Amino acid sequence: MPGDNKTTEQLLHEVSAELVKINTSVKETAEQAQKEIKAFGDVAKETKAKADELLVKQTEVDGRLKDLEQKMARRGGEGDDKPKSLGQSIVDNEEVKAFMTANKGGSSVKVNAAINSGSGSAGVLVEPTRVPGIIPLPSRRMTIRDLLTPGRTNSNSIEYVKELGFTNNAAGVSEGTQKPESNITFELETGKVVTIAHWVQATRQILSDAPMLASYIDGRLRYGLAYKEELMLLKGDGTGSNLLGLVPQATAYSPAFQPEHFSMVDELRLAMLQAVLAEYPATGSVLHPTDWAKIELTKDTTGSYIFANPLNLATPTLWGRPIVETQAMDQGEFLTGAFQLGAQIFDREDASVEISTQDRDNFIKNMVTMLAEERLGLAVYRPEAFITGEFTQAT
């Protein structure tokens, strides 16, 4: 082949010049595309085809350039592309050459050719061990969505009619007398559908060269949406583009009575009672993991666990109701309620991740933008179905 006798420096110079020409063509094509968009509202097929061809060529030439640069870096700018072996280092030593020329007998010569892990010695022969995959950050287990009734919407808001009061005047009446009138009042409630979104930017080359990275980023972006969704569903304040969550709309804890030897367990039972008295039997409670650990570690006077069995792997329950642990709930706070009866999630758009190069800077810099987005709303039909408060007892 024509380039077989060329030095690495010559090849590097030629490839660099070729890449400069391609980059110039890419820039000119991007400017042409902008003109076509302004004039016609879209890019001509010929321009798109040329842009795709140039980007493919640019990636290929850029890869060749990086390979040549790495070769130059490994050899320090001169010498063979591969590091010298121990034997070659000895043969090329000037003292050894002089000795071989002048002597044919059994004399010896001392060779000071130290072999070490430096870049100019045998170090380049020692390759690091690369552990496959990516070590991710810890991920929180999401729980709140699973507690609520699921639903879907095609609108940007959710309207529902809520009964405010019922005056029940039903009574026994004598024949021929007027029947009593009862009264029911209603109110129209509106819940907004909000958008949760975020994005990251990456190079087209890294995503092409490491497909696993693209899927990993996809997963992390979706996790970010779920993380924020969990916080909004539970404690969103409803301002701006935030949902109004369960805790801000819940009824304040107000115990019906105070038992002897009051504990955290008693407070949860009294919160369940408050929901029952409001005609909404509780289906579970949400606690911070630290508070549930305090309850599980409660012992009697003999040191035996009262509620927990270290050998039992069953789902956490208390008073026959499941306990949900999440760091989205503040420590020292609880939420008890009839979750499926009292509230509903409405998904407008499921969580999705899109990759785009449409931005001009993306196009001319070989960058891509990965955008994760979802839209949902929350309707709390019955605030009385949820009881929230703070623990006043340690255990």
N, C-alpha and C positions, 0 to 999 in steps of 0.2 A: 504493500500500500504506500501512497505518496508520503505520508507523514511518518513512516516507520523510522527514518533516519534523523528525524528532527529531535532536538533536545527538548527537555521539559520546559525550559524558559521560552523557546520559540513557540511551542504549542500554547503555553499560557498567554503569550502576547497575541497570538492569532484568535484564540477563543475570547479573550477580553474585548478585542476589536469587534468580533462578531456580535457579542452581547450588547455592546454599545449601539450598534446599528439596529438590532432588534428592539431595544428599549426606545429608541427614537421612533421607530415605526409604530410601537404600541401607543406612545404618547400621541402621535399624529392620528391614529385610528380612534383613540378616545376623544380627541377634539372633534373629529368628524362625526362621531356618534352624538356628541352634545349638540352640534349644529343641526343634525337630522331630527333630534328630539324636539328642539325649539321650533323647527320649521314644520315638521310633519307629525309630531307627537309620538314618534316611534323610531327605532333604528332600522335601517334597510337590511334586508337579508344578506346582501353582499358584504356589508360592513360587519355584521355579526359573524359571518363565516371567516372573514379575514382576521377579526379579533381573536376568534377561537384558535385559528391556525397559528397566529403569532404567540398566543399565550402558551400553547403546547410547545412551540419551538423555543420560547424563552425559558420554560421550565427545563427542557432538555439541555440547552446550552449552559444554563446556570448550574445544572448538576455536573456537567463536564468541567466547568471552571472550578467548582468546589473540590472536585477530585484532584485536579492539577495543583491547586493551592495546598491541599493536604499533603501531597507528595513533596512539594517544596518545603513545607514546614517540617516534615519528618526527616529530610536530609539536611536541613539547615541551609538550603539554597544552593548546595553543590554536592557533587559525588553521585553515587548510584542511588536509585530510588529505594533500595532495600538496605537495612542496616547490615554492617559487616559481621560475619561470624567470627568466633574466637580465632579459628585457624587463619582466616583471611587477615585479621588484625595483626597476627604475628608475622605472616608472610610479607605484608606490606610495610612492616617496621623497617626503617632505614638501617638500623644497626644489624638486623638480621640479613638484609640484602648485602651489606658490606662484608659480613662474616662469610656468607655463602660464596661470594666472589673470591675472597682471599684465602679461604681454607677449604681443604678437602678432607682433612683428618677428623680426629675426635675431639678438638677443642670445643669449648662452650662459650656462650655469651649470655649475659643477663638481660632480659627484656622487661622493661618497665611499662607494661601494657595492662593497666588495672581494668578489670571488668566490674562495672557497678550498675546501679539502677538509673543512672542519669540518662537524659535524652540522647546524648552522643555515644552511649555505650550500649549495653544489652537491655536497657530499660524498655525500649520500644518493642522488644520481643515478649515482654510480660504484659499480657492483656488483662484488664480488670474483669472481675466477675460481675456481669450484669444480671440482677434479679429481674425476672420477667414481670410485666404488669406494672401497675401504679399503686402505691400504698395510699389509700384514701384517708381523708379525715373522718372522725367519728360521725355517724349518721343517727339522728333521732328517729325513734319509731313514732309514726303519726297515728293518732287514735280518735280524735274528736269527730272527724268526718264519718267514721264508721258508727258512731252513736246516733246519728241523726237520720231522718227519713230522706232518701234521695229523690230528686226531681229534676226536670229540665225546663228551660224557657227559651223563647225566641225573641225576647224583648230586652230592653235596657233597664227595666224596672219590674217589680213584682207588687201587685196590688191585691189585697185581701180584706174582706169585711170581718170585723171583729165585734163580738157582742160585748157591750160595755156594762149592761145591767139588765136584770130581769126582776120586775116587781110582780110577785106571784100573789094574786088576790083570790085564787081559787078557793071556793067555800061551798058548803051545802046551802041550797036555796029552797024556799017553799014554792009550791005551785002558784003560778001567776005573778010571782015577784020578779023584779029586774035582776039579771045576773051581774055579778061583779066583773069589772074590767081590770085586766092585768096590763102590764106595759113592758116592752122590750126596746132597748136602745142599742144602736149600732154605730160603728165608726169605721171609716175607710183608712186602712193603713197602707203605706207604700214603702217597700224595701228596694234599695238600689242594687243594680248589678255593677260590680266593680271589675277592673282589670288588674291583674297581678302580672308583672313582666320584669325581665332583666335580660342583659345580653353580654356577650364577650366577643372579642375580635381575635382572629388567628390568621396565619399565613396560609394561602392555598397549598403551598408545598408541604408544610408540616402535616396538614390533614390528609394529603394524598400519600405521603410517605409513611404515615402512621395511622392507618384506619382505626386502630383500637383507640387512639386519642380522641377521634371524633365521637365515637360511641360513648366514651367516658365523659366527655364534656356534655353530651346530650343528657346523660344520667344525672350529672351534678346540677345542670340547669333545672331539670324537672324537680329534683330534690329541693332546690332553692324555692321554687314555687310552693311546694307542699309545706315547707317550713313556715313560710310567711302566711299561707292559708290557715294553718293550724293556730297561729297566734291571733289572726283576725277572727276566726270563728269563735274562739274562746273569749278574747278580751278586746277586740277591736272597738275603738271609741266612736266610730261612725262619722268622724270629721273628714273632710276632703274626699279622697278616694279610698277610704277605709270602710269596711263593713262595720255594722253595729253588732257586736258579739253577744254571746250568751250571758256572760257575767254582768256587763253593764245593764242588761235588761232584766236580770233575775230579781226576785223578791228578797229583801233583806231577811236574814235569819232572825227569828224571834221565837225562842223556845216556849212551849206551853207550860212547862214547869221545870223545876230544878231538882234533879235526883241527888241522893246522897253519894258521896265519893265520886264527884263529877270527873269525867275524863273525856278525851277526844272521841272515844267510841260512843259515849253518851251523846255528845253534840251531833254526831252524824245520825244517830237514831232519832234525835229530836228534830233534825232537819227533814228526815223522811216523814216523820209524823206531821210536820207543818205542811208538806206537799199533800199528804193524804187528806188532811182536814180541808185543804183547798180543792178537794175532789180530783187530784192528779197524783195517783200513787207513783212514787219514785221508782225508777228502773235501774238506778246506779248512782255512783258518786265519782267525781274527778278530784284527785289529790296530787300534790307534789310527791315524788318518790321518797323524799326524806320523811315526810309526815306519815306515809304508809309504813315505812321502816320502823318508825317510833311505835306505831300501833302493833305491828307484828312482834316487836321485841318486848312487849309488855309481859311481865312475869308475875306469878303469885308469890306468896311468902316463902314457898319452898324452892323458888328459883326455876319453876317450870313455866314454859310458855303458855299463855292463856289462849291466844288466837292462832299462833303459828305452829306448824309442824315442819322442822327443817328437812324432813324426808319426803314431805308432800309437795308435789309439783303442780297441784291443781291451780286453776285460775283464782286470783285473789278475790275473795268475797267477804262481805260483812253484812250480817243480818239478812242473809239470803240474797243480797244484791251485789252485782259485780263492782269491783273497785278498779278504776282506770288511773294509771300513773302517767304523768307527763310533766316535763320541765316547763311546758307552756303555762302551767298554773304556778302562781307564786307560793313559796313555802309559807305555811301557816294559814293558807286560805283553802276553802273547799267549795265545791259546787255539787249539789244534789238535785235530782229532778227526774221528770218523765221525759226523756230526751226525744224519743220518736213521736210522742204525742204532742210535745210542746213546740217543736221547731222543725224546719225542713230546709235542706240545701237545694238551690236551683242552679244547675250548671248551664251556662250560656255557650261557652266554648271550652272543650276539654283541653288539658295541658298539652301543648305542642311545641316543637322546636323547629325553626325554619333557618335555612342557610341562604345567604344572599350575597351577591357581588355587585348589586345594582348601583350602589353609591360610587360616585366618580373616583374618589380616593381609593376605594377598594379595587376598582377596575384597573387603575394604572399602577397600583402598588402590589398587586397580586394578594390582596387581603380578602378575607371573608368575614361576615358578621353572622354570629349564631344568636338568634333571638328566641327566648322562651316566653310563652304567654298563656294565660288562661283567664276566663271570665266566669264569674259566679255571683250568686246572690244568696242571702240568708233571710228567711222569714221566721220570726219568733211569734207564733200564734198565741201562746199563752204564757206570759211572763210569770204568772202564779205557779206554773209547773216547775219552775226552777228556783231553788233556794241557795243563796250564797252567803258566806260569812267567814269570820276568822276564828281559828281555834283559840280558846282562852285558857285551855288546860294543856299541860305538857303531855300527859297520858293518864 
